[in-house]
């Protein structure tokens, strides 16, 4: 009830039977709750759910980068996707690397797929010549790729280091693989590797990350079914 003074009041009955006389009424000031500041929330990446910014703010810049990479993916350069596996989540990236004889040559295009699995949180699986009859699979440490973005790391079978094309100013990440069959020198655009590692990072932040992501996915599906019923439910 508006009292005319700008205050909102609520009438509360205080007896089993109350007559209309004002003496039997008590006015209780109703303070409407303040709406939370919208700046405190941000959409979950790839979703319509709003989450506290404390969860999403650390990845805000990365999401903008991923948006740029999505455009690149439409042109065929990079594709990122995540899927539910029986024992956890899998983050995939598909893009092109280059096979070199030396760091200075242009190299030949080589399709590759990188996969990170929460079931094996310390490893990354790389499938070279992905989608061809000559697929080759390598498994190496996740931290090796992370650290190799900034300095030369690794000994033995896998060595990773950053470099830059001095002529064109393009930053690349080189990987040298050694096996009994021989040695391979490969490189990838740093932006592509960055996008993959950014997509992987939320899954490595804490042990419950995969469970948290699955719970949000299930919640969003149930919410979508509730507010967007099928044609037969309307």
LOMISE-247606 format. One record per residue (C-alpha): residue number from 1; z, x, y. Coordinates in Angstrom, 3 decimals. Layout:
residues N
(site NUM, (Z, X, Y)),
...
end
This chain:
residues 234
(site 1, (0.000, 0.000, 0.000)),
(site 2, (-0.922, 1.318, 3.469)),
(site 3, (2.016, 0.844, 5.868)),
(site 4, (-0.161, 1.332, 8.922)),
(site 5, (1.340, 4.738, 9.657)),
(site 6, (-1.030, 6.650, 7.433)),
(site 7, (1.464, 6.914, 4.575)),
(site 8, (0.756, 5.520, 1.120)),
(site 9, (3.688, 3.674, -0.469)),
(site 10, (4.355, 2.440, -3.983)),
(site 11, (6.446, -0.713, -4.644)),
(site 12, (8.803, -0.349, -7.597)),
(site 13, (10.686, -3.249, -9.278)),
(site 14, (14.326, -2.347, -9.869)),
(site 15, (15.499, -5.458, -11.758)),
(site 16, (14.433, -7.662, -14.659)),
(site 17, (13.317, -10.354, -12.232)),
(site 18, (12.488, -9.638, -8.605)),
(site 19, (11.681, -12.189, -5.984)),
(site 20, (9.223, -11.647, -3.166)),
(site 21, (11.948, -11.133, -0.547)),
(site 22, (11.705, -7.648, 1.049)),
(site 23, (15.346, -6.918, 0.288)),
(site 24, (14.469, -6.652, -3.376)),
(site 25, (11.756, -4.067, -2.785)),
(site 26, (12.062, -0.330, -2.389)),
(site 27, (9.326, 1.775, -0.916)),
(site 28, (8.734, 5.107, -2.635)),
(site 29, (6.482, 7.616, -0.910)),
(site 30, (3.608, 8.496, -3.169)),
(site 31, (2.340, 12.004, -2.579)),
(site 32, (-1.136, 12.324, -3.945)),
(site 33, (-1.684, 15.593, -5.840)),
(site 34, (-3.867, 18.094, -4.074)),
(site 35, (-7.179, 18.840, -5.693)),
(site 36, (-7.379, 22.389, -7.052)),
(site 37, (-9.530, 24.703, -4.939)),
(site 38, (-13.043, 24.693, -6.323)),
(site 39, (-13.299, 28.400, -5.565)),
(site 40, (-10.794, 28.947, -8.371)),
(site 41, (-13.283, 27.826, -11.036)),
(site 42, (-16.655, 29.028, -12.228)),
(site 43, (-19.086, 27.708, -14.860)),
(site 44, (-18.920, 29.224, -18.284)),
(site 45, (-22.097, 31.324, -18.782)),
(site 46, (-24.792, 29.220, -20.415)),
(site 47, (-22.600, 26.119, -20.242)),
(site 48, (-21.592, 23.231, -17.995)),
(site 49, (-17.840, 23.758, -18.542)),
(site 50, (-15.759, 24.958, -15.597)),
(site 51, (-13.229, 27.658, -16.453)),
(site 52, (-10.604, 29.410, -14.287)),
(site 53, (-12.245, 32.223, -12.397)),
(site 54, (-9.681, 34.644, -13.826)),
(site 55, (-11.621, 34.345, -17.084)),
(site 56, (-15.101, 34.552, -15.621)),
(site 57, (-14.733, 36.650, -12.453)),
(site 58, (-14.829, 39.952, -14.314)),
(site 59, (-18.250, 39.050, -15.650)),
(site 60, (-19.656, 37.402, -12.512)),
(site 61, (-21.805, 40.353, -11.528)),
(site 62, (-22.935, 40.833, -15.099)),
(site 63, (-24.002, 37.196, -15.330)),
(site 64, (-26.237, 37.646, -12.325)),
(site 65, (-27.762, 40.667, -14.005)),
(site 66, (-28.244, 38.696, -17.206)),
(site 67, (-30.059, 36.051, -15.179)),
(site 68, (-32.470, 38.728, -14.044)),
(site 69, (-32.909, 39.889, -17.622)),
(site 70, (-33.595, 36.304, -18.697)),
(site 71, (-36.571, 36.322, -16.342)),
(site 72, (-37.672, 39.583, -17.901)),
(site 73, (-37.254, 38.037, -21.336)),
(site 74, (-39.693, 35.304, -20.378)),
(site 75, (-42.217, 38.063, -19.742)),
(site 76, (-41.533, 39.436, -23.220)),
(site 77, (-39.429, 42.497, -22.326)),
(site 78, (-35.929, 41.495, -23.361)),
(site 79, (-34.380, 38.636, -25.282)),
(site 80, (-30.638, 38.053, -25.705)),
(site 81, (-29.078, 35.482, -28.017)),
(site 82, (-25.786, 34.833, -29.754)),
(site 83, (-25.162, 32.955, -32.967)),
(site 84, (-22.330, 31.906, -35.224)),
(site 85, (-22.137, 33.759, -38.531)),
(site 86, (-19.954, 32.800, -41.463)),
(site 87, (-17.310, 35.416, -40.626)),
(site 88, (-17.606, 35.604, -36.831)),
(site 89, (-20.052, 35.813, -33.947)),
(site 90, (-23.189, 37.928, -33.669)),
(site 91, (-24.752, 39.149, -30.428)),
(site 92, (-28.428, 40.107, -30.671)),
(site 93, (-30.891, 41.779, -28.336)),
(site 94, (-34.607, 42.297, -28.891)),
(site 95, (-36.634, 44.627, -26.684)),
(site 96, (-38.936, 47.639, -26.813)),
(site 97, (-37.962, 51.280, -27.056)),
(site 98, (-40.199, 54.345, -26.903)),
(site 99, (-40.745, 56.962, -29.615)),
(site 100, (-41.214, 60.448, -28.129)),
(site 101, (-42.127, 63.946, -29.176)),
(site 102, (-40.292, 65.322, -26.106)),
(site 103, (-38.324, 63.792, -23.249)),
(site 104, (-41.261, 64.425, -20.923)),
(site 105, (-43.962, 62.467, -22.758)),
(site 106, (-44.583, 58.747, -22.242)),
(site 107, (-43.961, 57.862, -25.859)),
(site 108, (-45.176, 54.978, -27.988)),
(site 109, (-43.820, 51.449, -27.919)),
(site 110, (-41.335, 50.617, -30.688)),
(site 111, (-39.870, 47.093, -31.165)),
(site 112, (-36.126, 47.113, -31.864)),
(site 113, (-33.344, 44.612, -32.469)),
(site 114, (-29.702, 45.496, -31.781)),
(site 115, (-26.884, 43.467, -33.352)),
(site 116, (-23.144, 43.475, -32.711)),
(site 117, (-20.885, 41.571, -35.124)),
(site 118, (-17.267, 40.605, -34.472)),
(site 119, (-16.723, 40.989, -38.225)),
(site 120, (-17.479, 44.719, -37.789)),
(site 121, (-16.316, 45.337, -34.200)),
(site 122, (-16.821, 49.101, -34.130)),
(site 123, (-20.474, 49.188, -35.189)),
(site 124, (-23.923, 48.339, -33.878)),
(site 125, (-26.874, 47.774, -36.165)),
(site 126, (-30.315, 48.805, -34.931)),
(site 127, (-33.463, 47.633, -36.710)),
(site 128, (-36.510, 49.634, -35.600)),
(site 129, (-40.068, 48.327, -35.983)),
(site 130, (-38.441, 44.908, -36.118)),
(site 131, (-40.739, 42.218, -37.473)),
(site 132, (-43.087, 44.648, -39.238)),
(site 133, (-43.447, 45.920, -42.788)),
(site 134, (-41.981, 49.261, -41.699)),
(site 135, (-38.491, 48.146, -40.634)),
(site 136, (-35.831, 50.864, -40.553)),
(site 137, (-32.126, 50.124, -40.121)),
(site 138, (-29.472, 52.370, -38.604)),
(site 139, (-25.763, 51.670, -38.109)),
(site 140, (-23.808, 53.672, -35.531)),
(site 141, (-20.613, 53.393, -33.485)),
(site 142, (-20.464, 50.883, -30.655)),
(site 143, (-18.532, 53.382, -28.500)),
(site 144, (-21.286, 55.931, -29.023)),
(site 145, (-23.767, 53.711, -27.179)),
(site 146, (-21.208, 52.791, -24.478)),
(site 147, (-20.302, 56.417, -23.724)),
(site 148, (-23.904, 57.589, -24.034)),
(site 149, (-24.786, 55.543, -20.957)),
(site 150, (-22.923, 58.123, -18.852)),
(site 151, (-22.921, 61.431, -20.740)),
(site 152, (-24.258, 63.124, -23.834)),
(site 153, (-22.180, 62.088, -26.851)),
(site 154, (-22.400, 62.299, -30.608)),
(site 155, (-22.872, 64.975, -33.207)),
(site 156, (-24.771, 65.005, -36.458)),
(site 157, (-26.962, 61.991, -37.240)),
(site 158, (-26.890, 60.195, -33.860)),
(site 159, (-26.806, 61.679, -30.350)),
(site 160, (-27.062, 59.543, -27.207)),
(site 161, (-27.490, 60.679, -23.595)),
(site 162, (-28.674, 59.298, -20.234)),
(site 163, (-31.733, 60.566, -18.430)),
(site 164, (-34.060, 59.666, -15.586)),
(site 165, (-37.806, 59.708, -15.205)),
(site 166, (-38.008, 62.025, -12.194)),
(site 167, (-41.594, 60.997, -11.433)),
(site 168, (-41.026, 57.225, -11.454)),
(site 169, (-37.251, 57.042, -10.866)),
(site 170, (-36.633, 54.941, -13.972)),
(site 171, (-33.320, 55.420, -15.751)),
(site 172, (-33.442, 55.620, -19.530)),
(site 173, (-31.111, 56.197, -22.451)),
(site 174, (-32.255, 58.644, -25.141)),
(site 175, (-31.225, 58.497, -28.789)),
(site 176, (-31.894, 61.254, -31.295)),
(site 177, (-31.645, 60.251, -34.952)),
(site 178, (-31.505, 62.735, -37.810)),
(site 179, (-31.947, 61.945, -41.493)),
(site 180, (-33.104, 63.824, -44.603)),
(site 181, (-36.596, 62.481, -43.901)),
(site 182, (-36.760, 63.998, -40.432)),
(site 183, (-35.806, 63.551, -36.770)),
(site 184, (-36.733, 60.798, -34.316)),
(site 185, (-36.418, 60.867, -30.527)),
(site 186, (-36.229, 57.388, -28.972)),
(site 187, (-35.496, 55.996, -25.533)),
(site 188, (-34.760, 52.607, -23.971)),
(site 189, (-34.640, 51.337, -20.413)),
(site 190, (-31.049, 51.561, -19.211)),
(site 191, (-31.215, 47.992, -17.840)),
(site 192, (-32.004, 46.649, -21.322)),
(site 193, (-29.106, 48.498, -22.944)),
(site 194, (-26.815, 47.455, -20.079)),
(site 195, (-27.713, 43.798, -20.639)),
(site 196, (-26.923, 44.048, -24.348)),
(site 197, (-23.580, 45.785, -23.768)),
(site 198, (-22.653, 43.247, -21.081)),
(site 199, (-23.344, 40.428, -23.523)),
(site 200, (-21.247, 42.182, -26.184)),
(site 201, (-18.291, 42.978, -23.894)),
(site 202, (-16.634, 39.502, -23.968)),
(site 203, (-16.478, 39.745, -27.768)),
(site 204, (-14.656, 43.088, -27.614)),
(site 205, (-12.062, 42.283, -24.935)),
(site 206, (-9.426, 40.977, -27.330)),
(site 207, (-9.151, 40.132, -31.049)),
(site 208, (-9.113, 36.395, -30.311)),
(site 209, (-12.342, 36.483, -28.297)),
(site 210, (-14.453, 35.109, -31.133)),
(site 211, (-11.968, 32.317, -31.882)),
(site 212, (-11.765, 31.479, -28.166)),
(site 213, (-15.553, 31.260, -27.872)),
(site 214, (-15.818, 29.074, -30.965)),
(site 215, (-13.104, 26.731, -29.680)),
(site 216, (-14.928, 26.319, -26.367)),
(site 217, (-18.213, 25.660, -28.169)),
(site 218, (-16.610, 22.976, -30.321)),
(site 219, (-14.903, 21.398, -27.307)),
(site 220, (-18.167, 21.280, -25.368)),
(site 221, (-19.999, 19.652, -28.283)),
(site 222, (-17.325, 16.958, -28.586)),
(site 223, (-17.378, 16.374, -24.824)),
(site 224, (-21.178, 16.069, -24.845)),
(site 225, (-21.015, 13.504, -27.668)),
(site 226, (-18.399, 11.512, -25.738)),
(site 227, (-20.162, 11.372, -22.363)),
(site 228, (-23.738, 11.426, -23.668)),
(site 229, (-23.819, 9.033, -26.642)),
(site 230, (-26.919, 8.574, -28.716)),
(site 231, (-29.338, 5.680, -28.056)),
(site 232, (-27.711, 3.591, -30.808)),
(site 233, (-24.209, 3.972, -29.285)),
(site 234, (-24.987, 2.603, -25.826)),
end
